[in-house]
Amino acid sequence: MIAEWPVNPHHGAENMPLGERIHALRAERKWSQAELANRIDADAAQISRYERSKMTPSADILVRIAEALDVSCDYLLIDDAPRRTFRSPDRHLGERFAALEELPPEDLASLLNHLDALIAKNRLKAIAGDVG
């Protein structure tokens, strides 16, 4: 399930520069620059420079900012990226899907047959439930 986020009152927020986006997310939480800095092991002056676009955070700092603000890195970096939490609650499922690439073709085909059967079974149940 994807988290529901409040609408940002700033018009055009989807096209905010990185610094403005960090500022808006920090303000949303009512954190001072010092509070955010403390959470990412930095100093408030550094946060100020990021927010004013005087300095761009390193990849490591960007990840720490995303984690502290509980948003994905792509949300911070990419215009129009959907707002998602830093760590998806269903990441274990995603990790399993990624591991499917390691299966031999015959095992993958067998797994897909099982998935197709389960999907068909649930669709039939839904249709039968609507009829009865």
C-alpha positions in Angstrom: 0.0 0.0 0.0 1.4 3.4 -0.9 1.2 6.0 1.8 -1.2 8.9 1.4 0.5 12.3 1.7 -1.1 15.7 2.5 -1.3 18.0 -0.5 1.6 20.5 -0.4 0.1 24.0 -0.2 2.9 25.4 -2.4 1.8 25.7 -6.0 4.1 23.9 -8.4 5.8 21.9 -5.6 6.4 19.0 -8.0 9.0 21.2 -9.8 10.8 22.4 -6.7 14.6 22.5 -6.8 16.2 20.1 -4.3 17.0 22.8 -1.7 13.4 24.1 -1.7 12.1 20.5 -1.4 14.3 19.8 1.6 13.1 23.0 3.2 9.5 22.2 2.6 9.8 18.7 4.0 11.7 20.0 7.0 9.1 22.7 7.6 6.3 20.2 7.2 7.7 18.4 10.3 8.2 21.7 12.1 12.0 20.9 12.5 14.6 23.6 12.7 17.7 23.3 10.5 19.6 22.3 13.6 17.1 19.4 14.2 17.5 18.1 10.7 21.2 18.5 10.9 21.3 16.5 14.2 19.4 13.7 12.6 21.8 13.4 9.7 25.0 14.1 11.7 25.7 17.4 10.1 25.5 21.1 11.2 22.7 23.6 10.7 24.9 25.8 8.4 25.2 22.9 6.0 21.4 22.4 5.9 21.1 26.2 5.3 23.5 25.9 2.3 21.5 22.9 0.9 18.2 24.7 1.3 19.5 27.9 -0.4 21.1 25.7 -3.2 24.5 27.1 -2.3 25.8 23.6 -2.0 24.6 20.2 -3.2 24.6 17.3 -0.7 26.8 14.3 -1.5 25.1 11.0 -2.3 25.7 9.8 1.3 24.2 13.0 2.8 21.3 12.9 0.4 20.4 9.3 1.5 20.6 10.5 5.2 18.3 13.4 4.4 15.8 11.2 2.6 15.9 8.7 5.5 15.4 11.5 8.1 12.5 13.0 6.2 11.1 9.6 5.4 10.9 10.1 1.6 12.6 8.3 -1.2 15.7 9.7 -2.8 14.0 9.8 -6.2 11.3 12.1 -4.6 14.0 14.5 -3.6 15.8 14.4 -6.9 13.3 13.9 -9.7 10.5 16.3 -10.7 7.1 14.6 -10.7 8.5 11.5 -8.8 5.7 10.1 -6.6 6.2 10.7 -2.9 7.0 7.4 -1.2 8.4 6.5 2.2 12.2 6.0 2.4 11.8 2.2 3.0 8.7 0.6 1.5 6.9 -1.6 4.1 6.7 -4.3 1.4 10.4 -4.2 0.6 10.7 -7.9 1.5 8.4 -8.8 -1.4 10.4 -6.6 -3.7 13.6 -8.3 -2.6 12.1 -11.7 -3.4 11.0 -10.4 -6.8 14.5 -9.2 -7.6 15.9 -12.7 -6.6 13.6 -14.3 -9.2 16.2 -13.3 -11.8 18.5 -16.0 -10.3 16.0 -18.9 -11.0 16.7 -21.3 -13.8 14.1 -20.8 -16.7 12.2 -24.0 -15.9 11.7 -23.0 -12.2 10.7 -19.5 -13.2 8.1 -20.9 -15.7 6.7 -23.2 -13.0 6.4 -20.3 -10.6 4.6 -18.2 -13.2 2.2 -21.1 -13.8 1.4 -21.2 -10.1 0.9 -17.4 -9.9 -1.3 -17.5 -13.0 -3.4 -20.2 -11.4 -3.8 -18.3 -8.1 -4.8 -15.1 -10.0 -7.4 -17.0 -12.1 -8.7 -18.7 -8.9 -9.2 -15.4 -7.1 -10.8 -13.8 -10.2 -13.3 -16.7 -10.5 -14.1 -16.3 -6.8 -14.8 -12.6 -7.3 -17.1 -13.4 -10.2 -18.9 -16.2 -8.4 -19.2 -13.9 -5.3 -20.8 -11.2 -7.4 -23.3 -13.7 -8.9 -24.3 -15.4 -5.7 
